[in-house]
Amino acid sequence: MQPIRLLARPPLRSVATAAAAATASRPSHLARVIVPALASTTTTTANRPRFGSSCCSPPSAAPPGTIPSNARKMSDDAGNPPKRPTSPAEVSQYLKETHDRLFDNNRAWAAEKAQKDPGYFARLSAGQSPEYLWIGCSDSRIPAEQITGLEPGEAFIHRNIANLVCNTDLNVMSVINYAVRHLGVKHIIVCGHYGCGGVKAAMTPKDLGLLNPWLRNIRDVYRLHEKELDAIPEEEARYNRLVELNVEEQCRNIVKTAAVQQSYAKNQYPVVHGWVFGFHDGLLKDLKIDFQAMLKNVQKIYNLSD
């Protein structure tokens, strides 16, 4: 496997100079935000990781025990940057506010639903019969219902790092079995996303501790498609293609299961789909998995339909 090459970066001096020039024409309160932010990113080459972010695109680094700078709104009502909580009392207040905010949001959501549809919660409490099983990445930026316009009860959701379907993972195997045999889902969707930190971490040539056995599944995908991937010279394009191939292989792993094969033989469903989400435009890409062809090919060896 060829080592993945980082994309060339502009010299730090030219970036800083350009940013300084840009802030000169901005209002003073914006300049105060931009310049410190730039300073916080100017790490030395020796301290910069070779292969990008770690698993699932973590936020920018902050010292342990501190509150991320982007945790609060970016400016107060006057347009000034907010004061970051630093004292124990401020941190405690911040934690209380961010906890209570979820309950405030929940009460507002429940009230709005009840007002628009008085029978909504009665129907919701009667049970679930989702059409879809969604297996996606744990990345916090990809809420399945929101990006597809689904309501609660319409999709059975399972998420993990890099949207993997491993036959030794009792979590995902239990989800598939329950969704197919008991809920009778009609579609199973594996949804990855471009820029997946799990995929990038899998290509990092170093010991990642507890993540090693999990990410090895992605490295196995690379091994299976090594010739195609190594022929792609540009790093970002190679990563994107690996994201797509990873989704395809997880679809194949689903097709290998007895629950899916037996249900399809009896009912002609579920059908398995592979999608990829793009942050740059918010759109889903259908990889157009040929489910019937994949099933036929898989059953040459993994026939569990009887």
FIKOLVEX-34865 format. One record per residue (C-alpha): residue in one letter; residue number from 1; z, x, y. Coordinates in steps of 0.001 Angstrom, whole numbers, plus 500000, padded with zeros to 6 digits. Last residue first. Example, Ala and Ser with C-alpha at 12.3 -4.5 7.8 and 13.67 -1.06 7.14 Angstrom:
# FIKOLVEX-34865
S; 2; 507140; 513670; 498940;
A; 1; 507800; 512300; 495500;
***
This chain:
# FIKOLVEX-34865
D; 306; 502921; 467536; 478293;
S; 305; 502041; 468812; 481794;
L; 304; 503614; 472256; 481426;
N; 303; 500418; 474320; 481411;
Y; 302; 501261; 477689; 482973;
I; 301; 498515; 479860; 481430;
K; 300; 495196; 478062; 481877;
Q; 299; 497247; 475482; 483751;
V; 298; 497217; 477595; 486902;
N; 297; 493420; 477540; 487174;
K; 296; 493191; 473775; 486769;
L; 295; 496016; 473233; 489253;
M; 294; 494418; 475552; 491816;
A; 293; 491073; 473769; 491475;
Q; 292; 492791; 470397; 491878;
F; 291; 494818; 471565; 494872;
D; 290; 491993; 473148; 496827;
I; 289; 494209; 474519; 499613;
K; 288; 492642; 473744; 502956;
L; 287; 494574; 476337; 504974;
D; 286; 495417; 473555; 507428;
K; 285; 496422; 475080; 510757;
L; 284; 499211; 473388; 512693;
L; 283; 499195; 473485; 516473;
G; 282; 501870; 474514; 518974;
D; 281; 499398; 476583; 521006;
H; 280; 500753; 480141; 520979;
F; 279; 503526; 479317; 518512;
G; 278; 501054; 478756; 515685;
F; 277; 502112; 476824; 512588;
V; 276; 500554; 477555; 509186;
W; 275; 499766; 474956; 506532;
G; 274; 499378; 474896; 502743;
H; 273; 499088; 471547; 500945;
V; 272; 500161; 470337; 497488;
V; 271; 499173; 466900; 496189;
P; 270; 501871; 464781; 494593;
Y; 269; 500296; 462758; 493032;
Q; 268; 497677; 461519; 490576;
N; 267; 500346; 459302; 488970;
K; 266; 500690; 460435; 485337;
A; 265; 498987; 463828; 485289;
Y; 264; 500197; 464482; 488849;
S; 263; 503790; 463703; 487920;
Q; 262; 503653; 465983; 484888;
Q; 261; 502175; 468922; 486791;
V; 260; 504525; 468571; 489768;
A; 259; 507713; 468291; 487717;
A; 258; 506646; 471017; 485286;
T; 257; 506363; 473606; 488050;
K; 256; 503349; 475945; 488270;
V; 255; 501824; 473933; 491131;
I; 254; 504840; 474826; 493255;
N; 253; 504314; 478547; 492611;
R; 252; 500660; 478164; 493613;
C; 251; 501702; 476600; 496908;
Q; 250; 504033; 479576; 497402;
E; 249; 501068; 481891; 496811;
E; 248; 498979; 480085; 499435;
V; 247; 501773; 480272; 502016;
N; 246; 502149; 484010; 501415;
L; 245; 498399; 484442; 501758;
E; 244; 498513; 482781; 505172;
V; 243; 501404; 484932; 506428;
L; 242; 499663; 488000; 504980;
R; 241; 496574; 487093; 507004;
N; 240; 498617; 486900; 510173;
Y; 239; 500233; 490267; 509474;
R; 238; 496828; 491868; 508924;
A; 237; 495476; 490316; 512128;
E; 236; 498479; 491705; 514011;
E; 235; 497966; 495169; 512551;
E; 234; 494247; 495622; 513195;
P; 233; 492397; 497512; 510469;
I; 232; 492045; 494720; 507876;
A; 231; 490785; 496391; 504669;
D; 230; 494370; 497039; 503596;
L; 229; 494926; 493292; 503428;
E; 228; 491982; 492529; 501159;
K; 227; 492728; 495382; 498746;
E; 226; 496457; 494682; 498653;
H; 225; 496153; 491001; 497771;
L; 224; 498428; 490902; 494711;
R; 223; 500546; 493765; 496056;
Y; 222; 500963; 492013; 499400;
V; 221; 502150; 488854; 497629;
D; 220; 504587; 490999; 495648;
R; 219; 505904; 492364; 498945;
I; 218; 506540; 488766; 499937;
N; 217; 508602; 488173; 496790;
R; 216; 510375; 491466; 497428;
L; 215; 511743; 489833; 500568;
W; 214; 514347; 487949; 498559;
P; 213; 515359; 490889; 496360;
N; 212; 515691; 493215; 499388;
L; 211; 517487; 490825; 501765;
L; 210; 520937; 491801; 500496;
G; 209; 520407; 495352; 501705;
L; 208; 517380; 495904; 503906;
D; 207; 516536; 499355; 502521;
K; 206; 513559; 500762; 504388;
P; 205; 509784; 500620; 504490;
T; 204; 509510; 497489; 506668;
M; 203; 506756; 495289; 505268;
A; 202; 509185; 492614; 504098;
A; 201; 510691; 492555; 507586;
K; 200; 507327; 491537; 508999;
V; 199; 507001; 488653; 506551;
G; 198; 510543; 487506; 507293;
G; 197; 509949; 487805; 511028;
C; 196; 507099; 485319; 510832;
G; 195; 504678; 485989; 513698;
Y; 194; 502356; 483247; 512512;
H; 193; 504112; 480378; 510825;
G; 192; 504577; 479077; 507305;
C; 191; 504398; 475472; 506150;
V; 190; 504374; 474551; 502471;
I; 189; 503633; 470841; 502287;
I; 188; 504215; 468656; 499244;
H; 187; 502527; 465253; 499465;
K; 186; 503031; 461976; 497611;
V; 185; 506804; 462109; 497266;
G; 184; 508215; 460141; 494333;
L; 183; 511837; 460227; 495460;
H; 182; 513274; 460723; 491975;
R; 181; 510869; 462920; 489999;
V; 180; 508984; 464609; 492840;
A; 179; 511635; 465043; 495544;
Y; 178; 514405; 465699; 493021;
N; 177; 512451; 468334; 491101;
I; 176; 511158; 470025; 494251;
V; 175; 514624; 470155; 495837;
S; 174; 516228; 471437; 492643;
M; 173; 513625; 474215; 492391;
V; 172; 514197; 475093; 496056;
N; 171; 517937; 475495; 495626;
L; 170; 517880; 476901; 492089;
D; 169; 515927; 479938; 493278;
T; 168; 514708; 481683; 490106;
N; 167; 511302; 479979; 490239;
C; 166; 510814; 481274; 493767;
V; 165; 509227; 479087; 496451;
L; 164; 509405; 481002; 499726;
N; 163; 509187; 479549; 503237;
A; 162; 509695; 482929; 504996;
I; 161; 513494; 482595; 505145;
N; 160; 514473; 479168; 503870;
R; 159; 513790; 475534; 504636;
H; 158; 513817; 472311; 502620;
I; 157; 513053; 468925; 504156;
F; 156; 512379; 465496; 502655;
A; 155; 510094; 463740; 505128;
E; 154; 509812; 460139; 506380;
G; 153; 513509; 459249; 506444;
P; 152; 514115; 460392; 510011;
E; 151; 510909; 459900; 512032;
L; 150; 507738; 461970; 511874;
G; 149; 505729; 463170; 514874;
T; 148; 504452; 466275; 513077;
I; 147; 505876; 468954; 515397;
Q; 146; 509092; 467004; 515897;
E; 145; 509755; 466132; 512275;
A; 144; 509278; 469678; 510991;
P; 143; 511395; 471476; 513582;
I; 142; 509706; 474890; 513931;
R; 141; 511452; 477010; 516591;
S; 140; 514650; 477592; 514609;
D; 139; 512915; 479785; 512027;
S; 138; 514229; 478681; 508626;
C; 137; 510683; 478661; 507256;
G; 136; 509216; 475557; 505687;
I; 135; 509084; 473446; 502562;
W; 134; 508288; 469869; 503566;
L; 133; 508301; 467145; 500904;
Y; 132; 506393; 464149; 502206;
E; 131; 506109; 460412; 501610;
P; 130; 509814; 459814; 502075;
S; 129; 511572; 456887; 500385;
Q; 128; 515096; 456927; 501763;
G; 127; 517968; 454469; 501531;
A; 126; 519420; 451299; 503106;
S; 125; 521269; 453288; 505793;
L; 124; 518058; 453942; 507731;
R; 123; 517094; 450260; 507633;
A; 122; 520432; 449192; 509096;
F; 121; 520184; 452069; 511568;
Y; 120; 516887; 450844; 513008;
G; 119; 517639; 447111; 513162;
P; 118; 518377; 447038; 516901;
D; 117; 515156; 448947; 517725;
K; 116; 514777; 450132; 521329;
Q; 115; 518454; 449755; 522240;
A; 114; 519730; 451046; 518909;
K; 113; 517482; 454119; 519094;
E; 112; 518514; 454875; 522682;
A; 111; 522213; 454513; 521881;
A; 110; 521920; 456758; 518823;
W; 109; 520065; 459445; 520801;
A; 108; 522564; 459368; 523694;
R; 107; 525495; 459590; 521290;
N; 106; 523863; 462495; 519464;
N; 105; 523071; 464388; 522670;
D; 104; 526680; 464115; 523817;
F; 103; 527797; 465217; 520352;
L; 102; 525514; 468249; 520547;
R; 101; 526736; 469095; 524045;
D; 100; 530319; 469236; 522787;
H; 99; 529630; 472425; 520811;
T; 98; 527753; 474192; 523626;
E; 97; 530480; 473231; 526090;
K; 96; 533348; 474319; 523827;
L; 95; 531707; 477673; 523087;
Y; 94; 531126; 478291; 526799;
Q; 93; 534722; 477403; 527638;
S; 92; 536006; 479855; 525036;
V; 91; 533653; 482544; 526344;
E; 90; 534861; 481920; 529895;
A; 89; 538529; 482096; 528878;
P; 88; 537987; 485281; 526867;
S; 87; 536319; 486893; 529901;
T; 86; 532588; 487657; 529887;
P; 85; 530647; 484453; 530393;
R; 84; 527335; 485284; 532079;
K; 83; 527080; 484161; 535683;
P; 82; 524027; 482055; 536209;
P; 81; 520894; 483419; 537905;
N; 80; 520424; 481925; 541379;
G; 79; 517980; 479061; 541933;
A; 78; 520399; 477010; 544015;
D; 77; 520888; 474495; 541205;
D; 76; 521795; 477289; 538803;
S; 75; 519300; 479479; 537014;
M; 74; 518056; 480334; 533512;
K; 73; 519980; 477644; 531683;
R; 72; 522550; 479069; 529331;
A; 71; 522138; 480987; 526079;
N; 70; 519388; 483196; 527476;
S; 69; 521758; 486060; 528297;
P; 68; 523100; 486039; 524758;
I; 67; 526914; 485689; 524668;
T; 66; 528753; 488872; 523733;
G; 65; 530746; 489601; 520576;
P; 64; 528446; 492310; 519272;
P; 63; 526321; 493876; 522033;
A; 62; 523070; 491977; 522653;
A; 61; 519673; 492416; 520997;
S; 60; 516853; 490081; 521843;
P; 59; 516857; 486975; 519696;
P; 58; 516059; 487258; 515986;
S; 57; 512468; 486737; 514767;
C; 56; 512931; 485438; 511227;
C; 55; 513969; 488675; 509567;
S; 54; 513856; 491852; 511572;
S; 53; 511631; 492477; 514537;
G; 52; 508941; 495100; 514839;
F; 51; 507935; 497747; 512325;
R; 50; 509008; 501115; 513636;
P; 49; 512321; 500075; 515177;
R; 48; 512846; 501517; 518703;
N; 47; 515695; 504007; 519085;
A; 46; 513571; 507179; 518996;
T; 45; 510991; 505600; 521293;
T; 44; 513615; 505170; 523975;
T; 43; 514710; 501739; 525076;
T; 42; 513401; 500153; 528275;
T; 41; 514143; 496513; 527461;
S; 40; 517401; 496063; 529412;
A; 39; 515814; 497524; 532529;
L; 38; 513126; 494870; 532495;
A; 37; 515711; 492093; 532387;
P; 36; 517617; 493721; 535243;
V; 35; 514392; 493738; 537332;
I; 34; 513265; 490204; 536556;
V; 33; 516397; 488189; 537360;
R; 32; 517228; 489802; 540694;
A; 31; 513573; 489586; 541674;
L; 30; 513698; 485853; 541145;
H; 29; 516586; 485471; 543602;
S; 28; 514767; 487621; 546150;
P; 27; 511677; 485450; 546279;
R; 26; 508652; 487134; 544702;
S; 25; 506120; 489439; 546380;
A; 24; 507989; 492626; 545519;
T; 23; 508630; 491329; 542015;
A; 22; 505057; 492013; 540943;
A; 21; 505131; 495584; 542203;
A; 20; 508332; 496241; 540299;
A; 19; 506814; 494749; 537165;
A; 18; 503738; 496943; 537448;
T; 17; 505823; 500059; 537959;
A; 16; 508057; 499214; 535017;
V; 15; 505099; 498640; 532748;
S; 14; 503364; 501825; 533920;
R; 13; 506508; 503857; 533313;
L; 12; 506998; 502411; 529844;
P; 11; 503591; 503639; 528728;
P; 10; 501457; 500786; 527377;
R; 9; 502047; 499931; 523711;
A; 8; 499660; 500646; 520829;
L; 7; 499950; 498192; 517974;
L; 6; 502226; 499362; 515210;
R; 5; 500651; 500573; 512028;
I; 4; 501447; 499085; 508660;
P; 3; 501815; 501669; 505931;
Q; 2; 499027; 501488; 503328;
M; 1; 500000; 500000; 500000;
***
